[in-house]
Amino acid sequence: MKFTLSWLKDHLDTAATLDQIVDGLTRIGLEVEGVHNPGEALAPFRVARVLSAERHPQADKLQVLSVDAGDGPLQVVCGAPNARAGLVGVFGAPGAYVPGLDVTLKVAAIRGVESNGMMCSLRELELGESHDGIIELPADAPVGTSYADYAGLTDTVIDVSITPNRQDCMGVRGIARDLAAAGLGTLKPLDVAPVPGEGPGPDVRTQDTAGCPAFYAQGVSGVMNGASPEWLHRRLTAIGQKPISALVDITNYVTVDLGRPLHVYDRARLQGGLVARKARDGETVEALNGKTYTLSGTMTVIADDVAVHDIGGIMGGEHSGVSDATTDIIVECAYFDPDHIARTGQALALTSDARQRFERGVDPAFLDDGLAIATRMVLDLCGGTASTVTRAGEPPRDARSYAYDPALAETLGGLAVPADRQRAILESLGFTVADDWQVTAPSWRRDVDGPADLVEEVIRIDGIDKVAPVALPRAPGVARPTATAQQKLERRVRRAAAARGLDEAVTWSFIADTQAAPFGGGAWRLANPISEDLKVMRPSLLPGLLAATERNLKRGATTIRLFEIGRRYLADAERPTLGVVLAGDKRARGWQGGKAAAFDAFDAKAEALALLAQAGAPVDNLQVMPVADGAEGNAWHPGQSATLRLGPKTVLAAFGIVHPSVCKAFDLDGPVAAVEIYLDALPPKRAPKDGGGFMRPAYTPPALQAVRRDFAFLVPDTLAADSLVRAVRGADKSAIVAARVFDLFVGTGVPEGSKSIAVEIVLQPAHKSFTEDELKAIADKVVAAAAKQGAQLRG
């Protein structure tokens, strides 16, 4: 929300300095994002007169000007078609920075002729879009003076961040009201005298009382639409709005000035009366931004007897917009339901100043006054004769009243404010306070809903900086740990991931539909998303990490190792999860390693097992099983991904290579390895038997040395190595403490359809060393267990 200091003073009678106003805005909860004086950037530019204009000897479209900017003639080469002797314009001398061109002027030779600066256009000074020629000023403009001073461009612009709940501050007057309540001036009265009309009012009505409960309008005949007066042009330009014509600028001015969006229709371009109704599925409208939108039956529109002319409360249509030839107009002042506006804007991906205000909720009691102010401006600036006002429908007028106890300011807000002071604050903000402290909220404060909100108003105006910091009471003695088991688990795996060289990322919890689809789709959908790309709550952490991977790779990173701890949002609940993404080069190219190597599924498996071990999962008992088809299975590369499970149903993690189609959707080239560990599926960590706290158990290594034995088996090539290893390890659970695959061979000597898997087992004697007979018996058990999996010992 931008406005100038002089604009604010139209509503606020104040002697406060700019710094005091800026500090006051932030103190009362209206955060100032920036303060800018456009005159500072234009300080080097002066009013100058062209003394003579001669054709450039080397170029037909260039002229050599003699320019006087108050210090005597200077030679300037200029290509503007309107440059001529006697013209008064704006001159930039060498050393001046031209914001529209992003260049600093210097003495230069143009086609062999020296040029000392330049005569400037509106676009070059970022004062408008016109670039057809240089600026032309009145002949009596004082040569040599600062152009910023002459044009009144020294008015400071204040940019304030308005939170969604403060719809009343989407207009300059609402901000002035808050500052007046904070003691920085007095709110000036608003001239809202109704405009007496002649003849019948325009034919308007509303058939959509849910989307547009009230539709007020007044006609003006005989207007002359042209350029806005200089004061209005300057104000709109200062806040970044492009002046168009007097009629359009009036509606934009009232929108910013009073937070009251309006629209003006060219009566000659309408066929029949105007009606607020629901759109018909498939209807289209060409909006003022030049784009055509297809509408649905849930959207509110303003239409005549033939076509739709306005996306109600968001943007007007091109076909009924005013032009320089317009003579008869209809000024529309309607109330649109905030929820309807928000849903329509989201569906069409269309935003505007009007939508920002209507979806927050404009003042429903300000229709007559807003219409009167706009019509008065039309008559003053464009002339004409006003009709009577037509009022269709009724705006909501629910007066909200709350019983308030002044003691709440201290008990709830932490600040003791005298009752009289509280009453004065509330009344200065527009609240009505009865003798028994029944407080009625003004119509423009839709956000106030109970005594707690009244406390907030009192505290922020009196000064939240006055609230004394008070420590929470603490029981005597040593504080007990308060972290939950889940919090401890997340801290443990976060440290473990960082220790393994992974970089922590924090990504959005809401993503686009298209990003959620490969991971099972979004079961949780936002009713009021920020945008279409942030519409569903993530069913997986991987979309956010993949998007972060894409951004980092495009910015030159060669190795990506990211992790995130967050929540997945599934149909039944939120699920705490750890996600990991590995992309780029696992190993850079070099004279020892040769070509660069990419991450593979085994790298993902290693990360999954290491992090599960740190989380306390029984990794030795985990089974490697395929990812289930459907749902999240669509996100993984078949044959290069798997799950880690405790039994067939309890999935602790999924790992592997991300499906190429998913990588393509995120604009990622090459393989991307990933892991998701489902922290809520981990078995609870058992408490120590002695009930001890944080001390680790004593290290007790085995008294006897372990024995290692190798076995090579011929197995069907369809047999998973994990099945063989589990069978071998279970052959003698008292003696075999570990088993692992150390070799895989396919080729000469191995029959077709088979493969050779070599397994190493570790035997740990307990009380005495193994005898040869005992070792042979264990070996026989291993071979027998392997045979049940279809394996036979190689000769």
Steps between C-alpha positions, in 0.01 A plus 500: 500500500673816377406862559676835516551715805286783362226248417502382862472861618181542298342284772732562796553842654846452646822681581692172533818456301548226241715300742236525771230382263711207378584396857136540600378278216732216597418541870126453442544193282514652151848395397678747275679316219659805343516877481590652166528854369492496117638852494837371625552291185396795281711760681759531217234584238410861429252701296669603174414692182602395149661810343553352156459171314708410194510182290781262592758496216535119511148378586159596365309410818728684742517868585770711661340716768626799688355467848495749786451346846586819684879489455530603138465309172602134473513287187276192517429237234134392512286256299157599633257593221353787702832670577492857367617850575302662780393174665533492878580153637708303748878482465746256653862619510805270484527307827123464546363148542201428274282242686295392198814417301719387789789711370707789629536777247840613380639719225495288184535529125189391308569451130801728535320784684562566869197471730493637855212317671148437377146630483277243674168326441251387763605136472867584540421669832258216596212747519281329242498279193517772235813478289380666180693814576668706768302663781335828404444755777312830490693782337510692828664217697798651685820399318777368724279390789479142624247305299399297807418822687319650204289186436424440869678165504658548841207343686626208710345159423433266793455127436314316776449124532133438584418169667192315364293576810531879468269563206423846638861606434480418128414869458697811598217616726513182707873548558439863596233385749749267671765772519249743647406244765870461581527873572678609182233743387129550451286320246343754264127472426406340169281693256232250405217731399273310258485626143147618414389327185258575220295242317481125549802305615668228293331161457698273732394197705648198674389140447795354694433613854764259634785627285380862461253591776491870405542683169481881509551721194467859383510631145675813374420643158700747294844426639823592323760232562860603455828512686489527878600821674864524596445432872316175430751397233790556743342305783423194293842510335672527838345173624581314180164522324475604138261795442258412219220754484312716746209257541719195553742691722212611724403138571863405569543802724191423710611135528832601655373806685201342672544127442179508293533335155271639227444448131387733220307376196455675166122512473506512121675163484239319710192326366232517765538529874775357722441192713718324756448129440675165496699430186392223270748215458721578204422872476802713415599857569788709372632684804669839512842327513440379143457133596191288440368292791267202489251511787317238704157499660642578846633843400323833537494726194348831393326466164256681277228339288755358256838430656714497814684828559665455838649225717316624808726663756822406319537661159287685249452397139664654197176537302330736745807699604502877461699685234568859396177490301287403801226747589255303717613273780375280783699508824468163674547460875418144609564269791643158412527207739864446604490119473351510149765750390785288640379182331447670164840670511672173581320308229587759234851572639402866475597766749425872515479788747123445518536129578753571776247720674176311434638163612612659827160664540421863419275714718141391421363827642705720268316439173297824494792711620750338265268551205437863594873576528578338165212671322602836647852453363360413156293819496793712620755360253288396201182704531159362416166451671433228758192281516337373816654197672369149436532259792455127435523258793623559851855469635551296821447720803573270794605722788738298719495592866705352785500532876844629591685517832781760509691273739566266205763740371722402792397137555502410132728760344748555781457876510304700756321773303259735680138442409456856372801458274359173365168664426672786316708256291202290398285800416779660295516178295127523428364264768190597697549453876191504719502595868484132599798421270295337230727565202364505142746451217485743205384367165850523354657268762397155378800350682379579853331198655493513878657664806847363422507703177401810696794442732725480195373836378566662837847351540628577150384863517619564856832336414589133495856610580368596845419137582764394753682172428416256779665163536276197540490360853749220555480228758795473738767240434631350180258520211386170358536428129191609309578367154271224382625171361411621150696823546801308629482268202489790254795669670699177488445433132556868413846488663572167332405632155713811544791289623480295180554814292137568406378861483169575671226662294167650603241496220135597465243268655263578213573420139333487158257227396739387228784457750284299739354266234798255468506463878137398540338841458406756762236389750514836682397792279523866603174692496682830444839427338755771434512388138413205275857372545449477878164330509539164680684384809793280405453121512878461491808705586664416168321758278636788705849349510495431126401862434785617723735263315396651167567855624844408635610311190394789276713733710815300445504247784655170390411282800169513685455323832183635664284380785186630669301399805135593474146374464323312225127568484312180425128434504503362853758717678821701493805275482847606625751414231867537409571558130837484324594587142838425340569646155784614279848352534569256782864515400656770284709403203871462570820328396446223755124444466460578131156625400261657746266250668131558572309387807325164475241301693766348725607846616139568596482164680818579694354833617172332595668227706740741671222740599270217611779367719539841664125512549518175695340273241607132501678522165626144518142375494379712211373343180555651157176482304372666181311828507126438471341580167284813486497789745863595575623212285453723195779726626769230511699337221387136468788261560714772658300563815375307801363531850649403836247319717450336836290214380294519182269785615709744706683725252774703669655656190497518121818558301636488149507696176219748431294411192632676185157650427499668841852630443389638164206679664749674731737573208770275643748320275674180603416258780379633834519275807261557789392364837188542710509374858163479670584607853155418637542135391818444702455266797514686833838502665502280805590657831814362670433217743669682786284807444814704444510828316763615253800281581607254232539135595853383570694374199529120532677350200483121447764305687568268205595585144236473227528252217421586137393255232420555130240315294430526127157395380339449162153651515224582248554848357153597625595442865558814705835499676332622816289182517815287482682706764207481740474124456873454560502718808202315648665160457654521851392810689714420806826485305453715186505868592533654152473411134561706188537467124853572381491381139260456210606324182327415171692355208730211414432198720159624615200334333250704299227643723721481811742724686771444755469678835780485755406552864726563796376394844641599838493241780543619857587238766355570842685300767751290304648490155328303227630152422535378144196280542293790627608717207412222256156460662436874466612490136259215430216703654593796278498287185168342597340837570624633166365194320150589618537823298597304188876548549769239470861518612744552215768239458 
